Amino acid sequence: QAQLVESGGGLVQAGGSLTLGCAPSGGTLSLGTMAWFRQAPGKERESVAALTWVEGFTYYADFVKGRFTISRDHVKRTMYLQMTSLKPEDTAIYYCASSPARTPTADQALGTRLYLDWGQGTQVTVSS
């Protein structure tokens, strides 16, 4: 059964950068829309960014605009999240998710209900 696998989490100082990756493993997933979410201790899961796999349309949560960039590599079938100017409040477990939907609205793309497949998450810790 196919699953999503995240990579690239770790510990970084405030102001630093980190790049996360997400790729399907063990099978084939229909990659219509993919997204990154995060969940900090004691908080609800929130959207970070999303993209449509074919057209490459991107969507961002307001709090990451200008700092994070979502992208994908068709050949490697991998989605990335480049994070810069990291802040301690960015500390969370980051999850990737995928949906077969190819033309979501922005609200749908940044909502959890669209996504059928989720990774196990990767920890990002930003020290002050």
N, C-alpha and C positions, 0 to 999 in steps of 0.2 A: 504494500500500500504506500502510495506516495505521501511524503510529508515535507514540510518546509523546515529548513535548517538555517538558523542564524549564526553569524560569526562576527568577530571583530570587537566584541565588548571588552571592557577593561577599566583600569583606573587611570585617570588623567587629571592634571591640575586645571584649575579654573583658567579660562582663556585659551586652553589647548584645543586640539582637534582629534577626532576619531572617525573612522569610517566603518560602518556596519555593512555586512553582506547578507543576502538571503537567497537561497536556491532550493528548488525542489530536489528531493532525494528519494530513491527507491521506486520511482515510477514516473508517470506523466500527469501533470496537473494542467488544467485549462487556465492559462494565465490571461484573463481579460483585464482585470484591475488588481493591482497589488498595493499594499500600504504598510506603513509602519505605525504602530501604536506604542504607548509606554504606560507603565503603571508604577507609581512610587508607593512606598509603604504607607498604608492607611488611606490611600487615595484611589479613586476610580480610574479605570483604564481610559486613556484619552488618546485621540488621534494626533499624529504628528505630521504625516504627509502621505500622499497617495499618487499613483500614476496609472494611466491606461497603457497596457503593454504594447499595443500595436501603434496607436497614434502618438503616444508619449505625452499626453496631456498631464499636467501636474497640478496638485492641490496641496496647500499647506495650511496648517493651523497658524493662527496669527502670531503666536508666541515664538515661532521658529523662523518666520520669514526673514530672509537676509542672512540667516546663520546656518541653516541646514539646506542641503540640496539632495533631492531624490533623483535617482537615475536607474537605467537598466542596460544590460548588455545582452543583446539577442543571442549572440553566439554562445556565451557562457550560461544563458538563461538564469542570470543573476540580477537581483535588484540591490541597489546600494543606497546608503544614507550617509552622506558626508556631513559631519557635524563640526562646526567651527565656533570659536568664541564661546566655548562651553561654560556653563554656570553650575554652581552647586545644585541649584534647583532642577537641573536636567538629570540628576541622579534618579535612575529608575531601571526597571527591567524593560527592555525594548523587544517588542514582538513584531514579527512580520506576518502578513495575512494575504490570502489571495481569493479572488472571486472569478468565476467565468464571465461575469457581466462586463461587456465591452464599452458601454456608453452610459456610465452612471452620471447622475447630477453631482455637483460638488458636495452637496450635503450627504448624498448616498456614499460617495467615495470616502468621506471623512467620518462615516458612521460605522459602527461595528456590525450592524445587521446585514450588510452586503456580503460579508466574508464567510466562506465556508471552511476554509483551511487555515490553520494557525500553526506557527512554530512554537517551540518550547520557551523561547525568550533568551536574551543575552543581557547580562548585567552591565550597566554603565554607571560608574561612580566618578563623580567630579569632586575633587577635594578643593577646599578654599585655601 
